[in-house]
Structure formats: C-alpha cells, structure tokens
Amino acid sequence: MKPLVFDFGRKVTVDGYRWATGFDAPGRDPVEWEMHVSRDGKDGPWTLLHKESLDLTGVESPRNEWAEKLNTKGVVKCSKGKYINGENAPASTRCLNCLPGLYQKREEQASCAKCPPGKYTKHITSVACSVCPQGKYAKRESANKCTACPDGKFQKSEGAKSCQILAKTLADLDEL
C-alpha cells in the first residue's frame, strides 16, 4: 500500500486532522493508520506523530468518523469517545477507545463512563448511550445491547431495566 502524502508547498502547522469512514462498504473503513510529519518536505526525514489500530473483532463498525486533535506541541489530545491512557504514554497508545457499553462525551478524560441500566452503546468510540426501545430492556449498566422481553412478558416503556409479566385474566389485571 502506498502512503497518502499531503504536500502543502510550504511549511504549515498541523493542529489536528479528521479521518472519516464512508457509508458504502464496512470492509473499506479505515481501521489502521499512521500520521507522520516532516519539517523538510516530502523527502523526509519523517517522524511518527500518531498511530491508530482499531480492533473491531466482534464489534459492529461504528460507521462514523474518528477524529484526533493535536495540541501545539504535537501531542495527541484524546477526542470524545476515547480516554487517556496516561499523560506520559507514547502518542501511538495515548488515547484508547471506549468499548461497547461505555461512552465519553468530553475530550481529554481519564476514563469512559458506563451506560446506566435501560441504556446501551453497541459501537466503540461512543459519545452517548442510546435508550432501549419498547419491548426491550438492559438490566445492568455497561450494556452493549438491549434484550427482547421473553414470552409472557412485555415492556411498553423506553429505557426499561426489566420486563413486566403479561396478565392472563381480569383478576390478574387487578393485581398489577
């Protein structure tokens, strides 16, 4: 694979970059890349600024964009949906992805937050939890999916933590 090189024709300050996925073919989404910079033009020498490798094993592709920001010293700042793996970690491993069931809505955070019961995230790098729809529930925190109510039970509300038993007779309705 050949590198993608941007030659601006003059020195420029890189204060961030954005890398986006398409919505046409999940197999073509970027899951691994490196960003190198050179102060001496396209012939180098090149310095590794950021390296990303996403492990999407068993995870549905998030089908959105990954964005990294750099501070003025060229150090990667962790974006939303990620957390800091230690201030002194090398740029290639400094920001880690929030896994399914977790989210982070702010930049530069030390950890990901857990989705509360009744909510879930099914993608990596989530910035918010989704509410379980009617007929489904998430009993525990950090859910990566909602579970359908089993036979004999129902849930008419969104964001449920459990299902209710169906009434079988009019007398059962009085007990509910």
N, C-alpha and C positions, 0 to 999 in steps of 0.2 A: 504494500500500500504506500502510495506517495504522500508526503506531507502536504498540507494545505498551508501556503505561505502568503501572508499579507505584507506587501511592500508599500509603505506609505510615501516613499520618495524623500522623506525627511525624518528626523527624529521626532517621535511623538511619545507622550506619556500615556501608558495604558493604566487606567484606573478601574477597569472592570471588563468583563465580557459576558456574553449570553450565548448559550448553546441550546437550540430548541429541537424537539422531535417533530416529526410530521404526523399526520393522521391517516396515512395511507397503508403502511406496512410495518407492523411491530418489529419484524426481523431486521429492519434497517435503522431502527432507533439507535442513537449513539449510547453505548454502554461503557466505552473505554476511550480516553483521550489524554493527551498531554499538551500543556502550553509551555512553549519555550520562548525566550526573548533574546534578542541580540542588540547590543549597543553599536555594533559595527556593520550593520546591514545584513543582507540575506545570505552572505557567505560565512556568517558566524564570527566568533565562537558563540554557541548557544547555551543558555542557562535555563534549567528546568525551573519553572515558576509554579506550576500546578499539575498534578496528575490525578486522574479520576478513574476508578474501576468499580462499576456497579455490579453487584451480584444479584441478579434477578431470578435466581433459581427458585422456582415455586411461587414467584410473585408476578402478578399481572403487571405489565409495563404501565407506568404511570401516565403515559401519553400526554405529557405536558413538557415544560421546559425546565432544565436545570440551569441555575444562574449562580455564578460565583462573583464575588466582588473583591477587589484588591484595595488595600489601603495604600497610602502614598509611599510606603517603604517596600511595596511589592509583596506584602504578606497577605495570604488569603484570609478574607473575612467570611465567616460562615453565614450562609444565607438562610432564609426561612425554610423550614423542613429539614434542617440539619442541626447538629450540635457540635460544640468544640471538644476535640479530643486532647485537650491540654494546650496551654498557651505556647509551650516550647516544642510542640510536636512539629516535625517537618511539614512543609506545605503539602506534600503529597498525601499525608494522612491526617491533617489537622481537622478537617471537617468530616464528620460521619453522618450518614443518612439516618433519619428517623425511620424505623421499621414499621410495617403494618401494625395497627393498633395504637400507634404513638403519633404525635404531631408536634410541631413547633411553629408558632405564629410570629415569632420575633427573630431577628438576626442576632448573632453572637451570644447564644445561650449555652449554658453548661450541660444541659440535658434536654431530652424530649419529654413532653407531658403525655400522660396516659389518657386515652379516651374514657370518659365515665360510662358506667352501665347505661344501656339504651342507645349508645352511640358507637361508631366504629370508623376505622380507616382501612382500606384494603390495598393502598399503594405505599411505596416508600416515598420519602420527602413530602409527606402531607403537611399542610399548614392549618388544617382544621378537621374536626371529626364530622361525620355525616350522621344524621338521625336515622335509626332503624325505621323502616316503613311499617304501615299497618300490616298485621298478620305475622310480624317477625319481632324478635327480641334479642337483646345482648345482656346476658345475666351478669357478667363480670366486667371489670374495667379492662382496658387494653384489648378490646375485641377487634379482630381483623375482618369480621363478617357478622351478619345478623342471622339468627337461626329461625327457620319457619316454625310456627306453632304446630305441635304434633296433633294427630287425630284426636278429636274430643275436646280440644282446647281452641281458644281464639284470642285475638288481640285487636281491638278496634282503634287503639291509640298509636300514634307515632312515638318513638323514643322509649319503647317499653323495656322493662327489665325482666318481665315474665309474661306468661300467658294465663288466661282465665279458663276455668272449666265451663263447658257448654251446659246449659240447663236442659234436662231431659223431660221434665214435666213442669206443670204450672206450680206445683208445690216447691220444686227446686228453685224456681224464679224468686219466690218469696224469701228463700234463704240467702240469695245473693244480695 
